[in-house]
């Protein structure tokens, strides 16, 4: 039997699940705030509309994009008019925009397309890596060597598609308002030979050049720092414009994770401060990059 939609009609089979964009997350947060300001509980909203409780939950947590008629019903209930209403309707229409990603997502995992979607709209990324050079700072040869090895069963076509996507992501570091990147690496990432010594020399030279750009900061945690909290694993902390909460992305063998709870965000922000404090300064990092290049 075919399912009924949010307002009681018949819906077509569900499309391939798409990751939430920043616009969709912002729309969800605004609808949640408006309901609370109206003094309504979720069950009161469902009593006053044809919307079911499960769907309202999914809308308010950015799990699904509300249909326009559903959005209008909610805005009517919350008494939203004028420019505020126009802005929210515009958010609904733009909620699935992902730019260049549209040509790649059929060949990439949902989690990776979610990262790309969110990363493209972030203002700042703080990336800690214990074993790899951060993806946004990888050369093409280094990226290909990593992607060929992880996982080792990837086909040539899958490898090249992933390499192309990674290089496309790096366009975020260009333009008039580039992504601000703060990369923190364990020293091990500089000394592990990925591909070949020639590839590593080129990669480390690329890192040194990137570190000179005003919107990119690179710090290395030296072996002498001993054990530290970053040894638990790599992560990316994405920070957005005011009104949008931060997101933590964790890539692991058990699957990619996105953390958005306030307690998780606070914990990872504290970790970032700790890692910055024990890492070498950007100037000392530049010297270490030069010496490690010679070692390769």
C-alpha positions as CSV (number, residue, x, y, z in Angstrom):
1,X,0.0,0.0,0.0
2,X,1.3,3.5,-0.9
3,X,1.8,5.9,2.0
4,X,-0.1,9.1,2.6
5,X,1.8,12.3,2.6
6,X,2.1,15.0,5.4
7,X,-1.4,16.4,4.7
8,X,-3.2,13.2,3.9
9,X,-2.6,12.8,0.2
10,X,-1.0,9.9,-1.7
11,X,2.8,10.2,-2.1
12,X,5.1,8.6,-4.7
13,X,7.8,6.1,-3.5
14,X,10.5,8.0,-1.5
15,X,13.6,9.2,-3.5
16,X,17.2,8.4,-2.5
17,X,17.8,9.9,0.9
18,X,19.6,13.3,0.6
19,X,21.8,14.8,3.4
20,X,20.5,18.0,5.0
21,X,21.9,21.2,3.7
22,X,22.6,24.2,5.9
23,X,19.4,25.8,4.5
24,X,17.3,22.9,5.5
25,X,18.9,22.8,9.0
26,X,18.2,26.6,9.3
27,X,14.6,26.2,8.2
28,X,14.1,23.4,10.8
29,X,15.6,25.5,13.6
30,X,13.4,28.4,12.7
31,X,10.2,26.3,12.6
32,X,11.1,24.8,16.0
33,X,11.8,28.3,17.4
34,X,8.5,29.7,16.0
35,X,6.5,26.8,17.5
36,X,8.1,27.4,20.9
37,X,7.5,31.2,20.7
38,X,3.9,30.4,20.0
39,X,3.7,28.4,23.2
40,X,2.7,25.2,21.4
41,X,3.9,21.7,22.1
42,X,4.3,19.4,19.1
43,X,1.1,17.4,19.9
44,X,-0.8,20.7,20.0
45,X,0.5,21.5,16.5
46,X,-0.7,18.2,15.2
47,X,-4.1,18.7,16.8
48,X,-4.5,22.0,15.0
49,X,-3.3,20.8,11.6
50,X,-3.4,17.6,9.5
51,X,0.2,17.0,10.1
52,X,1.2,13.9,12.0
53,X,3.6,13.9,15.0
54,X,6.3,11.8,13.3
55,X,6.4,14.1,10.3
56,X,6.6,17.3,12.5
57,X,9.5,15.7,14.4
58,X,11.3,15.0,11.1
59,X,10.7,18.5,9.8
60,X,12.0,20.1,13.0
61,X,15.1,17.9,13.0
62,X,15.9,18.6,9.3
63,X,15.3,14.9,8.5
64,X,12.8,15.9,5.8
65,X,12.0,19.0,3.8
66,X,8.4,20.2,4.4
67,X,6.1,20.5,1.4
68,X,5.1,24.1,0.6
69,X,1.5,23.6,1.7
70,X,2.8,22.1,5.0
71,X,5.1,25.0,5.5
72,X,2.2,27.5,4.8
73,X,0.0,25.6,7.3
74,X,2.6,25.9,10.0
75,X,3.3,29.6,9.3
76,X,-0.4,30.3,9.4
77,X,-0.6,28.6,12.8
78,X,2.4,30.5,14.1
79,X,1.1,33.8,12.8
80,X,4.2,34.5,10.5
81,X,3.7,37.2,7.9
82,X,5.6,39.7,5.8
83,X,9.3,39.5,5.0
84,X,9.8,36.8,7.6
85,X,7.4,34.5,5.9
86,X,8.9,35.3,2.5
87,X,12.4,34.4,3.8
88,X,11.2,31.1,5.2
89,X,9.4,30.1,1.9
90,X,12.7,31.0,0.1
91,X,14.6,28.7,2.4
92,X,12.1,25.9,1.7
93,X,12.6,26.3,-2.1
94,X,16.4,26.4,-1.8
95,X,16.7,23.7,0.9
96,X,18.1,21.0,-1.4
97,X,20.7,23.2,-3.3
98,X,24.2,21.6,-3.2
99,X,26.0,23.3,-6.1
100,X,28.6,21.3,-7.9
101,X,27.9,18.2,-5.8
102,X,24.8,17.3,-8.0
103,X,27.1,15.7,-10.6
104,X,28.9,13.5,-8.1
105,X,26.4,12.3,-5.5
106,X,25.3,9.2,-7.3
107,X,28.8,7.8,-6.9
108,X,29.5,9.0,-3.4
109,X,28.2,7.8,0.0
110,X,25.5,9.7,1.7
111,X,27.8,10.6,4.5
112,X,30.4,12.0,2.2
113,X,27.9,14.1,0.3
114,X,26.6,15.3,3.6
115,X,30.1,16.5,4.6
116,X,30.5,18.2,1.2
117,X,27.1,19.9,1.5
118,X,27.8,21.3,5.0
119,X,31.4,22.1,4.3
120,X,30.4,24.2,1.3
121,X,28.3,26.5,3.4
122,X,30.5,26.7,6.5
123,X,32.5,29.8,7.4
124,X,35.3,27.9,9.2
125,X,36.6,24.4,9.4
126,X,38.9,23.1,12.1
127,X,40.4,19.8,11.0
128,X,42.5,17.5,13.2
129,X,44.2,14.6,11.5
130,X,46.5,12.0,13.2
131,X,47.6,10.0,10.2
132,X,46.7,11.8,7.0
133,X,47.2,15.3,5.5
134,X,43.7,17.0,5.6
135,X,41.7,16.4,2.5
136,X,41.4,20.2,1.7
137,X,45.2,20.4,1.7
138,X,46.1,17.2,-0.3
139,X,47.8,17.3,-3.6
140,X,46.3,15.2,-6.4
141,X,49.0,12.5,-6.3
142,X,48.7,12.2,-2.5
143,X,44.9,12.1,-2.6
144,X,45.0,9.4,-5.2
145,X,47.5,7.3,-3.2
146,X,45.3,7.6,-0.1
147,X,42.1,6.8,-1.9
148,X,43.6,3.8,-3.6
149,X,44.6,2.4,-0.2
150,X,41.5,3.2,1.7
151,X,39.6,1.0,0.9
152,X,42.0,-1.2,-1.1
153,X,39.1,-2.8,-3.0
154,X,38.0,0.4,-4.8
155,X,37.9,0.2,-8.6
156,X,39.9,2.6,-10.8
157,X,36.7,4.5,-11.7
158,X,35.7,4.9,-8.0
159,X,39.2,6.1,-7.1
160,X,39.2,8.8,-9.9
161,X,35.7,9.9,-9.0
162,X,36.7,10.3,-5.4
163,X,39.9,12.1,-6.3
164,X,38.0,14.6,-8.5
165,X,35.5,15.2,-5.7
166,X,38.2,15.9,-3.3
167,X,40.0,18.4,-5.6
168,X,36.6,20.1,-6.2
169,X,36.2,20.5,-2.5
170,X,39.4,22.5,-2.4
171,X,37.8,25.3,-4.4
172,X,36.3,26.4,-1.1
173,X,39.8,27.8,-0.2
174,X,39.7,30.1,-3.2
175,X,37.7,33.2,-4.1
176,X,36.9,36.5,-2.3
177,X,35.3,34.8,0.8
178,X,37.2,31.5,1.1
179,X,36.6,28.9,3.8
180,X,38.8,29.7,6.9
181,X,40.7,26.5,7.6
182,X,42.6,25.7,10.8
183,X,44.4,22.4,10.3
184,X,46.1,20.5,13.2
185,X,48.2,17.5,12.3
186,X,50.0,15.0,14.3
187,X,53.7,14.8,13.3
188,X,53.1,11.2,12.2
189,X,51.2,12.5,9.2
190,X,54.3,14.2,7.9
191,X,56.5,11.1,8.1
192,X,54.3,8.4,6.9
193,X,55.3,7.9,3.2
194,X,52.1,7.9,1.2
195,X,52.6,7.0,-2.5
196,X,56.4,7.7,-2.6
197,X,59.0,10.0,-1.2
198,X,58.6,12.2,-4.3
199,X,54.9,12.5,-3.6
200,X,55.5,13.4,0.0
201,X,58.1,16.0,-0.8
202,X,55.6,17.7,-3.2
203,X,52.9,17.3,-0.6
204,X,54.9,18.9,2.2
205,X,56.0,21.8,-0.1
206,X,52.3,22.3,-0.9
207,X,51.5,22.4,2.8
208,X,54.1,25.1,3.4
209,X,52.7,27.2,0.5
210,X,49.2,26.9,1.8
211,X,50.2,27.8,5.3
212,X,51.3,31.3,4.0
213,X,47.8,32.1,3.0
214,X,46.0,34.4,5.4
215,X,42.8,32.3,5.8
216,X,44.8,29.0,6.4
217,X,46.5,28.1,9.6
218,X,48.5,24.9,10.0
219,X,49.9,23.5,13.3
220,X,51.7,20.3,13.9
221,X,51.6,18.4,17.2
222,X,55.2,17.1,17.7
223,X,56.1,13.7,18.9
224,X,57.6,15.3,22.0
225,X,54.0,16.4,23.1
226,X,53.4,12.8,24.1
227,X,49.9,11.4,24.5
228,X,47.1,13.8,23.8
229,X,43.3,13.8,23.3
230,X,43.6,13.8,19.5
231,X,44.9,10.3,19.6
232,X,41.3,9.1,19.9
233,X,40.7,9.9,16.2
234,X,40.4,12.6,13.5
235,X,37.5,15.0,13.2
236,X,36.3,18.1,11.4
237,X,34.5,20.8,13.3
238,X,32.4,23.0,10.9
239,X,31.4,26.4,12.0
240,X,28.6,28.4,10.3
241,X,27.2,31.9,10.2
242,X,25.2,33.1,13.1
243,X,21.9,31.2,13.6
244,X,23.3,27.9,12.5
245,X,24.8,25.4,15.0
246,X,28.2,23.8,14.6
247,X,28.6,20.3,13.3
248,X,31.2,17.6,14.1
249,X,32.2,15.1,11.3
250,X,34.0,11.9,12.3
251,X,35.2,9.4,9.7
252,X,35.7,5.9,11.0
253,X,35.8,2.3,9.9
254,X,32.4,1.8,11.8
255,X,30.9,4.5,9.6
256,X,30.8,8.3,9.3
257,X,29.2,10.2,12.1
258,X,27.7,13.7,12.4
259,X,27.4,15.1,15.9
260,X,25.2,18.2,16.6
261,X,24.3,18.0,20.3
262,X,25.4,21.0,22.3
263,X,27.4,18.8,24.7
264,X,29.3,17.2,21.9
265,X,30.0,20.6,20.2
266,X,31.3,22.0,23.5
267,X,33.5,18.9,24.1
268,X,35.1,19.2,20.7
269,X,35.6,22.9,20.9
270,X,37.5,22.3,24.2
271,X,39.5,19.6,22.4
272,X,40.4,22.0,19.6
273,X,41.7,24.5,22.2
274,X,43.8,21.8,23.9
275,X,45.3,20.6,20.6
276,X,46.1,24.2,19.5
277,X,47.8,24.8,22.8
278,X,50.1,21.7,22.7
279,X,50.9,22.1,18.9
280,X,53.8,23.9,17.6
281,X,53.2,27.6,16.6
282,X,52.6,28.2,12.9
283,X,56.1,29.5,12.6
284,X,57.7,26.5,14.2
285,X,55.4,24.3,12.2
286,X,56.8,25.8,9.0
287,X,60.3,24.9,10.1
288,X,59.2,21.3,10.8
289,X,57.6,21.1,7.4
290,X,60.9,22.1,5.8
291,X,62.9,19.5,7.8
292,X,60.5,16.7,7.3
293,X,60.5,17.4,3.5
294,X,64.3,16.9,3.6
295,X,63.8,13.6,5.4
296,X,61.8,12.3,2.5
